[in-house]
Amino acid sequence: MPTEFTALSIILPVINETTLLERTVEIIMADCRADIHELIIVVCAKTTPESLAVCNRLQAKYGERVKLLTQQRPFLGGAMRDAFAFASGSHVLMMASDMETPPDKVKDFIAAAKQHPEMIITGSRWIAGGGFQEYSGLKFLLNYVFQKLFSLLYWTRLTDMTYGYRLFPTALVQSIRWEELRHPFLLETIIKPLRLGVKALEVPTRWQARSEGETQNTFWRNFEYFRIGLKTRFYRKEQILA
């Protein structure tokens, strides 16, 4: 694990985000420019022409700090896995480009990583200062039950194991054998490090539903999280490491 934080690679997967993508990058660069090594914008065959135009504008504005990566593996997990392998900063942050992961919190993640460079810094919607906006009552209840169940299963005090707003030492994510390609990858990125003995620190974060574009995750796919969550609990260390 690294002994210090030196520079951050930020992953932004893009399919149909435009204004929110641009706003996300502008906030990050206004708050944290000195600590940003690269913004890895991951695009795919489904990325709309409008979104690609925004990506090109951002690349023209920020130069080599903005890098476009065409994903080879499918879906959200595939995009993140491709970007993990590509990242070259000392640490890497996965987040969304639609403001569901508020970009004004990036500076808090960086501050925590500078204090604890060997740890995972992860957003939590369930601790004081966090929360949900425009989240259905049923999803709220199911999310709460899921978090409690898996915190018990993994003997951890973490309160939010499925939120895709998480900062890691880059060497850590490049050493793990990842399996998931869809949204359950978000759970995989915390439970496998936990099984390796890596510690995590939560940062309070408020989630807000996207106001443009369409989500790529359906309600029923949320139940797929159980598959990776249950089997990883019984993995040996050599089954987790690449």
PLY file of the C-alpha trace (Angstrom):
ply
format ascii 1.0
element vertex 242
property float x
property float y
property float z
element edge 241
property int vertex1
property int vertex2
end_header
0.00 0.00 0.00
1.23 3.56 -0.67
2.79 5.56 2.15
1.50 8.86 0.79
-1.08 10.41 -1.51
0.57 12.14 -4.47
-2.01 12.42 -7.26
-5.54 11.30 -8.06
-7.00 9.59 -11.10
-10.78 10.12 -11.34
-13.00 7.76 -13.32
-16.12 9.18 -15.00
-18.15 6.70 -17.07
-20.29 8.48 -19.67
-23.26 7.30 -21.72
-25.85 10.09 -21.99
-24.65 12.78 -19.57
-24.00 16.26 -20.94
-24.62 19.31 -18.74
-24.12 17.31 -15.55
-20.85 15.85 -16.81
-19.55 19.31 -17.64
-20.64 20.65 -14.26
-19.05 17.70 -12.47
-15.67 18.31 -14.10
-15.84 22.08 -13.57
-16.49 21.65 -9.82
-13.71 19.09 -9.42
-11.17 21.25 -11.23
-12.19 24.39 -9.35
-11.84 22.67 -5.97
-9.00 20.21 -6.46
-7.00 20.99 -9.59
-3.60 20.72 -7.91
-4.31 17.16 -6.76
-5.80 15.84 -10.01
-3.45 13.74 -12.10
-6.05 12.74 -14.68
-9.76 12.59 -15.39
-10.46 9.30 -17.13
-13.70 9.69 -19.07
-14.84 6.22 -20.10
-16.94 6.04 -23.26
-18.48 3.16 -25.17
-20.55 2.36 -28.25
-23.68 3.62 -26.47
-22.22 7.02 -25.58
-24.33 9.61 -27.35
-22.94 12.14 -29.85
-24.03 14.94 -27.50
-22.03 13.43 -24.65
-19.00 12.90 -26.88
-19.16 16.57 -27.87
-18.98 17.55 -24.21
-16.04 15.18 -23.69
-14.21 16.79 -26.57
-14.85 20.28 -25.17
-13.49 19.23 -21.79
-10.43 17.71 -23.39
-9.83 20.91 -25.36
-10.16 22.98 -22.19
-8.06 20.88 -19.80
-5.66 19.22 -22.21
-3.84 16.05 -21.20
-5.53 15.92 -17.80
-8.71 14.74 -19.54
-8.26 11.31 -21.12
-10.90 9.48 -23.13
-10.87 5.73 -22.67
-13.01 3.49 -24.87
-14.09 0.59 -22.69
-13.47 -2.97 -23.86
-15.48 -4.81 -21.19
-19.25 -4.21 -21.15
-21.46 -2.40 -18.64
-20.58 -0.23 -15.62
-18.35 -2.76 -13.92
-16.49 -3.34 -17.16
-15.93 0.40 -17.59
-14.53 0.71 -14.07
-12.31 -2.35 -14.46
-10.84 -1.00 -17.70
-10.21 2.36 -16.03
-8.63 0.74 -12.94
-6.07 -0.90 -15.22
-5.48 2.38 -17.08
-5.13 4.68 -14.03
-1.65 6.00 -13.21
-2.16 8.25 -10.17
-1.18 7.05 -6.70
-4.92 6.82 -5.93
-8.05 6.35 -8.00
-11.59 7.59 -7.38
-14.66 6.03 -8.94
-17.73 8.22 -9.18
-20.65 9.05 -11.48
-20.86 11.79 -14.11
-24.53 12.61 -13.40
-24.17 14.31 -9.97
-25.50 11.27 -8.05
-22.04 11.37 -6.48
-21.74 15.08 -5.58
-18.47 16.43 -7.02
-18.09 19.03 -4.27
-17.19 16.14 -1.94
-14.11 15.15 -3.95
-12.01 17.57 -1.90
-13.12 15.77 1.29
-12.12 12.39 -0.16
-8.70 13.80 -1.07
-8.20 15.32 2.39
-9.02 11.97 4.01
-6.72 10.09 1.62
-3.83 12.40 2.46
-4.31 11.55 6.13
-4.83 7.82 5.50
-3.21 6.92 2.15
-3.31 3.20 2.88
-7.08 3.13 3.41
-10.16 3.14 1.18
-12.18 6.35 1.46
-15.81 5.61 0.76
-18.97 7.70 0.63
-21.86 6.88 2.95
-25.45 8.03 2.63
-26.32 6.52 6.02
-24.14 8.44 8.48
-24.70 11.92 9.91
-24.28 14.50 7.15
-25.25 12.03 4.41
-28.67 11.20 3.06
-30.97 10.59 0.11
-33.00 12.89 -2.10
-35.76 11.61 -4.41
-35.23 8.00 -3.31
-38.33 5.80 -3.23
-39.55 4.44 0.10
-39.20 0.81 -1.03
-35.64 1.29 -2.28
-34.78 3.12 0.95
-36.03 0.20 3.07
-34.37 -2.48 0.97
-31.09 -0.56 0.92
-31.15 -0.23 4.70
-31.81 -3.95 5.22
-29.11 -4.91 2.72
-26.50 -2.69 4.40
-27.27 -4.12 7.83
-27.17 -7.70 6.55
-23.83 -7.39 4.80
-22.19 -5.36 7.56
-22.98 -8.30 9.85
-21.83 -10.87 7.30
-18.48 -9.11 6.86
-18.06 -8.05 10.51
-17.64 -4.39 9.56
-18.98 -1.10 10.85
-19.31 0.28 7.33
-22.81 1.60 6.71
-22.89 1.90 2.90
-21.31 -0.91 0.90
-23.10 -0.38 -2.43
-22.51 3.31 -3.16
-20.26 3.84 -6.16
-18.31 6.76 -4.71
-15.01 5.36 -3.49
-11.30 6.24 -3.46
-8.61 3.55 -3.41
-4.85 3.18 -3.56
-4.34 2.40 -7.24
-1.99 -0.49 -6.43
-4.81 -2.15 -4.49
-7.38 -2.16 -7.28
-4.76 -3.31 -9.77
-3.87 -6.30 -7.58
-7.40 -7.75 -7.26
-9.10 -10.30 -9.50
-12.39 -8.61 -10.33
-15.42 -10.59 -11.52
-18.52 -8.44 -11.86
-19.41 -6.45 -14.98
-22.70 -4.83 -13.97
-23.62 -2.69 -10.93
-22.82 -5.41 -8.32
-19.21 -4.46 -9.07
-19.79 -1.55 -6.67
-20.25 -4.00 -3.79
-17.34 -6.13 -5.00
-14.98 -3.13 -4.72
-15.43 -2.98 -0.95
-15.93 -6.60 0.10
-12.83 -7.97 -1.60
-10.52 -5.38 0.03
-12.22 -6.08 3.37
-11.43 -9.78 2.97
-7.80 -8.78 2.34
-7.73 -6.81 5.61
-7.76 -3.33 4.04
-9.42 -0.70 6.24
-11.99 1.82 5.02
-13.07 5.26 6.21
-16.53 6.67 5.46
-17.22 10.23 4.33
-20.82 11.51 4.67
-22.37 12.05 1.24
-25.84 13.04 0.06
-27.25 11.14 -2.91
-29.54 12.91 -5.36
-31.33 11.38 -8.33
-30.00 12.36 -11.74
-31.91 15.10 -13.56
-30.85 14.18 -17.09
-30.34 10.97 -19.04
-31.46 7.50 -18.01
-30.07 5.10 -15.44
-28.49 1.89 -16.79
-29.49 -0.09 -13.69
-32.94 -1.63 -13.23
-34.65 -2.26 -9.89
-34.55 -6.06 -10.21
-30.83 -6.10 -10.96
-30.25 -4.92 -7.40
-30.86 -8.49 -6.26
-27.80 -9.62 -8.23
-25.65 -8.05 -5.49
-26.31 -11.09 -3.30
-24.38 -13.43 -5.59
-21.01 -11.67 -5.31
-21.69 -10.66 -1.71
-22.27 -14.19 -0.48
-19.57 -16.06 -2.36
-16.80 -13.52 -1.67
-17.32 -13.98 2.08
-15.83 -17.46 1.78
-13.00 -16.73 -0.64
-9.42 -17.39 0.35
-6.86 -14.61 -0.17
-5.39 -16.30 -3.23
-8.86 -16.36 -4.84
-9.11 -12.58 -4.50
-5.69 -11.52 -5.72
-4.95 -11.43 -9.43
0 1
1 2
2 3
3 4
4 5
5 6
6 7
7 8
8 9
9 10
10 11
11 12
12 13
13 14
14 15
15 16
16 17
17 18
18 19
19 20
20 21
21 22
22 23
23 24
24 25
25 26
26 27
27 28
28 29
29 30
30 31
31 32
32 33
33 34
34 35
35 36
36 37
37 38
38 39
39 40
40 41
41 42
42 43
43 44
44 45
45 46
46 47
47 48
48 49
49 50
50 51
51 52
52 53
53 54
54 55
55 56
56 57
57 58
58 59
59 60
60 61
61 62
62 63
63 64
64 65
65 66
66 67
67 68
68 69
69 70
70 71
71 72
72 73
73 74
74 75
75 76
76 77
77 78
78 79
79 80
80 81
81 82
82 83
83 84
84 85
85 86
86 87
87 88
88 89
89 90
90 91
91 92
92 93
93 94
94 95
95 96
96 97
97 98
98 99
99 100
100 101
101 102
102 103
103 104
104 105
105 106
106 107
107 108
108 109
109 110
110 111
111 112
112 113
113 114
114 115
115 116
116 117
117 118
118 119
119 120
120 121
121 122
122 123
123 124
124 125
125 126
126 127
127 128
128 129
129 130
130 131
131 132
132 133
133 134
134 135
135 136
136 137
137 138
138 139
139 140
140 141
141 142
142 143
143 144
144 145
145 146
146 147
147 148
148 149
149 150
150 151
151 152
152 153
153 154
154 155
155 156
156 157
157 158
158 159
159 160
160 161
161 162
162 163
163 164
164 165
165 166
166 167
167 168
168 169
169 170
170 171
171 172
172 173
173 174
174 175
175 176
176 177
177 178
178 179
179 180
180 181
181 182
182 183
183 184
184 185
185 186
186 187
187 188
188 189
189 190
190 191
191 192
192 193
193 194
194 195
195 196
196 197
197 198
198 199
199 200
200 201
201 202
202 203
203 204
204 205
205 206
206 207
207 208
208 209
209 210
210 211
211 212
212 213
213 214
214 215
215 216
216 217
217 218
218 219
219 220
220 221
221 222
222 223
223 224
224 225
225 226
226 227
227 228
228 229
229 230
230 231
231 232
232 233
233 234
234 235
235 236
236 237
237 238
238 239
239 240
240 241
